[in-house]
Amino acid sequence: MARTPKTTPAIPDTTREDEVLIREIDEAVREDALYEFLRTQGLKVLGVIGLGIAGLGGYLIWDHYAEQNLEAQSETLIAALDAAGTRDFKGAGDKVAPLLADGASSDGARTAARFLQAGAALETGDSARAAGLYRAIADDADAPPALRDLARIRAVSIDFDTMKPAEVIAQLSGIATPGNPYFGSAGELVAMAHAESGNRQAAGKMFAAIAKDETQPDTLRSRARQMAGLMGVDAIVDVKKLLKDEGVASEGDGGSAAAAE
């Protein structure tokens, strides 16, 4: 007896009309969600956008006036330098005086103004005021570190004769280290302070370190070499090179020259 074949009923394909209807329903749901979001959160979004635009506008205005202010500070410093160039030191100091008022200038401009006034004070013989201005720079945490170190060295060099050796060493020991840009200047002052305190060995070592540092000016190295020798410390690394630098022929060179003749 023949069996009745079993067939699985076919699933009808989604028609194009159904796809269009589903897409329209999806878009309508998204639009409803957007409208609901704008209804509940629209004011907040507009407020944030408004604040952002206001902040950007405020920054642009501030940047414009800040740039103008920096240009004015630069012009003031240039005018003061011009006055100093004509040896009108009082005029140079007076021109930069407004930059020293609280909040009147940037950190760099204020530091430059103090340096100008300190230099002007030195030129006019007012060393006490110059030293005070240099100390103000050295103690200003907002001033560039390199300029603070330079100001400290200058203040100590002005007051060296009235300072105790221990004070000089305490103020400059952190700067008087090989590799520091101001090692030579600070090291010489520290070495002199050691010598005045009777510590000839420490003084000699510092002078020798300066003499051996090829990055230092030749005049400073020569002076430090002589001082190290006076303190009983050998500061000569290469005798032949030293003689050559000093323009003195060694015995070997003389012998060679004689042989050549």
MOQUIJO-V419477 format. One record per residue. RES is the residue in one small letter. D_LAST is the distance of its C-alpha to the last C-alpha in Angstrom with 1 decimal. Layout:
RES|D_LAST ; RES|D_LAST
This chain:
m|138.3 ; a|135.5 ; r|133.3 ; t|132.7 ; p|129.0 ; k|127.1 ; t|124.8 ; t|122.5 ; p|123.3 ; a|120.5 ; i|118.7 ; p|119.0 ; d|115.6 ; t|114.7 ; t|115.7 ; r|113.6 ; e|116.0 ; d|115.3 ; e|111.5 ; v|111.9 ; l|114.3 ; i|111.9 ; r|109.0 ; e|111.1 ; i|112.2 ; d|108.5 ; e|107.5 ; a|110.5 ; v|109.5 ; r|106.0 ; e|107.3 ; d|109.6 ; a|106.8 ; l|104.6 ; y|107.5 ; e|108.3 ; f|104.6 ; l|104.5 ; r|107.9 ; t|106.8 ; q|103.0 ; g|102.7 ; l|102.6 ; k|99.9 ; v|97.8 ; l|98.2 ; g|97.3 ; v|94.1 ; i|93.2 ; g|94.1 ; l|91.9 ; g|89.0 ; i|89.4 ; a|89.8 ; g|86.7 ; l|84.6 ; g|85.8 ; g|85.1 ; y|81.6 ; l|80.9 ; i|82.3 ; w|80.2 ; d|77.1 ; h|77.7 ; y|78.2 ; a|75.3 ; e|72.9 ; q|74.3 ; n|73.8 ; l|70.2 ; e|69.5 ; a|71.1 ; q|69.0 ; s|65.8 ; e|66.9 ; t|67.6 ; l|64.1 ; i|62.5 ; a|64.6 ; a|63.5 ; l|59.8 ; d|60.4 ; a|62.0 ; a|59.2 ; g|56.7 ; t|58.6 ; r|58.5 ; d|62.2 ; f|61.9 ; k|65.6 ; g|66.6 ; a|64.2 ; g|65.8 ; d|69.3 ; k|68.7 ; v|67.9 ; a|70.6 ; p|73.2 ; l|70.8 ; l|71.1 ; a|74.9 ; d|76.1 ; g|76.1 ; a|75.0 ; s|71.6 ; s|69.6 ; d|67.5 ; g|64.3 ; a|65.7 ; r|67.0 ; t|63.6 ; a|61.8 ; a|64.4 ; r|63.9 ; f|60.1 ; l|60.8 ; q|63.3 ; a|61.1 ; g|58.1 ; a|60.6 ; a|61.9 ; l|58.4 ; e|57.7 ; t|61.0 ; g|60.4 ; d|62.9 ; s|60.7 ; a|63.8 ; r|65.1 ; a|61.7 ; a|61.4 ; g|64.9 ; l|64.2 ; y|61.1 ; r|63.2 ; a|65.9 ; i|63.4 ; a|62.0 ; d|65.6 ; d|66.7 ; a|67.1 ; d|67.4 ; a|64.0 ; p|61.0 ; p|59.3 ; a|55.9 ; l|57.3 ; r|59.3 ; d|56.1 ; l|54.4 ; a|57.5 ; r|57.6 ; i|54.1 ; r|54.8 ; a|58.0 ; v|56.4 ; s|53.6 ; i|56.3 ; d|58.4 ; f|55.7 ; d|56.4 ; t|60.1 ; m|59.8 ; k|59.8 ; p|56.6 ; a|58.8 ; e|60.0 ; v|56.6 ; i|55.6 ; a|58.8 ; q|58.5 ; l|54.9 ; s|54.2 ; g|55.3 ; i|52.7 ; a|49.8 ; t|48.9 ; p|45.8 ; g|46.5 ; n|48.9 ; p|47.9 ; y|48.4 ; f|46.7 ; g|44.1 ; s|46.7 ; a|49.4 ; g|47.1 ; e|45.7 ; l|49.3 ; v|50.4 ; a|47.5 ; m|48.4 ; a|52.1 ; h|51.1 ; a|49.2 ; e|52.2 ; s|54.5 ; g|52.5 ; n|51.1 ; r|47.5 ; q|46.7 ; a|48.2 ; a|46.4 ; g|43.0 ; k|43.5 ; m|44.5 ; f|41.6 ; a|39.2 ; a|40.9 ; i|40.3 ; a|36.7 ; k|36.1 ; d|38.0 ; e|35.6 ; t|38.6 ; q|38.9 ; p|37.5 ; d|34.1 ; t|35.7 ; l|38.4 ; r|36.0 ; s|33.9 ; r|37.1 ; a|38.5 ; r|35.4 ; q|35.7 ; m|39.5 ; a|39.1 ; g|36.8 ; l|39.5 ; m|42.0 ; g|40.1 ; v|39.2 ; d|35.8 ; a|35.2 ; i|31.6 ; v|31.3 ; d|27.6 ; v|25.4 ; k|22.2 ; k|24.0 ; l|25.5 ; l|22.3 ; k|21.0 ; d|24.4 ; e|24.3 ; g|20.9 ; v|19.4 ; a|16.1 ; s|16.9 ; e|15.3 ; g|14.3 ; d|12.5 ; g|10.7 ; g|9.9 ; s|8.7 ; a|6.5 ; a|5.2 ; a|5.3 ; a|3.8 ; e|0.0
